[in-house]
Amino acid sequence: MRKVESLVSQSKQTTAKESVGFVRQKKLLQEYVPFSAATLWRLVKVGRFPQPIRIANQITVWRISDVMIWAQNPNSFNVKLTERVSL
């Protein structure tokens, strides 16, 4: 959980401009979350991690702002509470 703790501390120092944008799965797994791709998709499926956005046939991204919200309290995150309209 060190990655999550690190992400939370970074999010407190992040400016609004830095928290706007998107992150692809590879970078998300390397820099933002402490688990595997299988766990990521399992959490997405049950609503415990933000929903991705498909921007092209083979390109799936997550909003950095959604990931930051998840990182503040990953154990009680509920996608229904943070739903947005996708692109």
NORJO-V609256 format. One record per residue. SS is DSSP state (hx for helix, st for strand, lp for the rest). PHI is phi in radians with two decimals (999 if undefined). OMEGA is omega in radians with two decimals (999 if undefined). Layout:
ss=SS phi=PHI omega=OMEGA
ss=SS phi=PHI omega=OMEGA
This chain:
ss=lp phi=999 omega=3.13
ss=hx phi=-1.10 omega=3.12
ss=hx phi=-1.09 omega=-3.14
ss=hx phi=-1.14 omega=3.12
ss=hx phi=-1.07 omega=3.11
ss=hx phi=-1.14 omega=3.13
ss=hx phi=-1.11 omega=3.11
ss=hx phi=-1.10 omega=-3.14
ss=hx phi=-1.15 omega=3.08
ss=hx phi=-1.18 omega=-3.09
ss=hx phi=-1.15 omega=3.09
ss=hx phi=-1.20 omega=-3.11
ss=hx phi=-1.73 omega=-3.07
ss=lp phi=-1.33 omega=3.07
ss=lp phi=-1.40 omega=-3.13
ss=lp phi=-1.05 omega=-3.12
ss=lp phi=-1.10 omega=-3.11
ss=lp phi=-1.26 omega=-3.12
ss=lp phi=-1.62 omega=3.08
ss=lp phi=-1.72 omega=3.10
ss=lp phi=2.36 omega=-3.05
ss=st phi=-2.29 omega=3.10
ss=st phi=-2.38 omega=3.10
ss=st phi=-1.46 omega=-3.03
ss=hx phi=-1.01 omega=-3.10
ss=hx phi=-1.02 omega=-3.13
ss=hx phi=-1.21 omega=3.09
ss=hx phi=-1.00 omega=-3.12
ss=hx phi=-1.24 omega=-3.12
ss=hx phi=-1.35 omega=-2.95
ss=hx phi=-2.04 omega=-2.98
ss=hx phi=-2.01 omega=-3.04
ss=lp phi=-2.19 omega=-3.07
ss=lp phi=-1.68 omega=-3.12
ss=lp phi=-2.50 omega=-3.05
ss=lp phi=-1.43 omega=3.10
ss=hx phi=-1.09 omega=3.14
ss=hx phi=-1.08 omega=3.12
ss=hx phi=-1.17 omega=3.10
ss=hx phi=-0.97 omega=-3.09
ss=hx phi=-1.21 omega=3.06
ss=hx phi=-1.12 omega=3.13
ss=hx phi=-1.16 omega=3.08
ss=hx phi=-1.08 omega=-3.08
ss=hx phi=-1.05 omega=-3.11
ss=hx phi=-1.61 omega=3.08
ss=lp phi=1.45 omega=-3.14
ss=lp phi=-1.75 omega=3.07
ss=lp phi=-2.53 omega=-3.10
ss=lp phi=-0.97 omega=3.10
ss=lp phi=-1.23 omega=3.08
ss=lp phi=-1.38 omega=3.09
ss=st phi=-2.10 omega=3.08
ss=st phi=-1.58 omega=-3.11
ss=st phi=-1.74 omega=3.05
ss=st phi=-2.76 omega=-3.07
ss=lp phi=-0.92 omega=-3.11
ss=lp phi=-2.10 omega=3.14
ss=st phi=-2.17 omega=3.11
ss=st phi=-2.08 omega=-3.11
ss=st phi=-2.33 omega=3.00
ss=st phi=-2.10 omega=3.02
ss=st phi=-1.23 omega=3.11
ss=hx phi=-1.07 omega=3.14
ss=hx phi=-1.09 omega=3.10
ss=hx phi=-1.16 omega=3.12
ss=hx phi=-1.13 omega=3.11
ss=hx phi=-1.13 omega=3.09
ss=hx phi=-1.09 omega=3.10
ss=hx phi=-1.04 omega=-3.07
ss=hx phi=-1.14 omega=3.14
ss=hx phi=-1.16 omega=3.10
ss=lp phi=-2.75 omega=-3.04
ss=lp phi=-1.12 omega=-3.10
ss=lp phi=-1.30 omega=-3.12
ss=lp phi=-2.01 omega=3.12
ss=lp phi=-1.14 omega=3.09
ss=lp phi=-2.41 omega=-3.06
ss=hx phi=-1.04 omega=3.14
ss=hx phi=-1.13 omega=3.14
ss=hx phi=-1.40 omega=-3.07
ss=hx phi=-2.13 omega=-3.10
ss=lp phi=-1.07 omega=3.08
ss=lp phi=-2.39 omega=3.04
ss=lp phi=-1.42 omega=-3.14
ss=lp phi=-1.44 omega=-3.08
ss=lp phi=-1.15 omega=999
